[in-house]
């Protein structure tokens, strides 16, 4: 039983680590994507001059 428990703990640890990497990647993408403007509806950087 000890080997089975060790493998179970290893699998849980690996899944938690993978989930942390995925969440970190999703947060990075959300932070770095260009936002959609609420004034004109196009995608450009914040505080862009509207013509």
ZICORUR-V667194 format. One record per run of one state. SS is the DSSP state (A for helix, B for strand, O for the rest). FROM is the first residue (numbers start at 1). LEN is the number of residues. If there is no record, write none. Layout:
ss-><SS	SS>
from-><FROM	FROM>
len-><LEN	LEN>
//
This chain:
ss-><O	A	O	B	O	B	O>
from-><1	2	33	36	37	43	44>
len-><1	31	3	1	6	1	8>
//
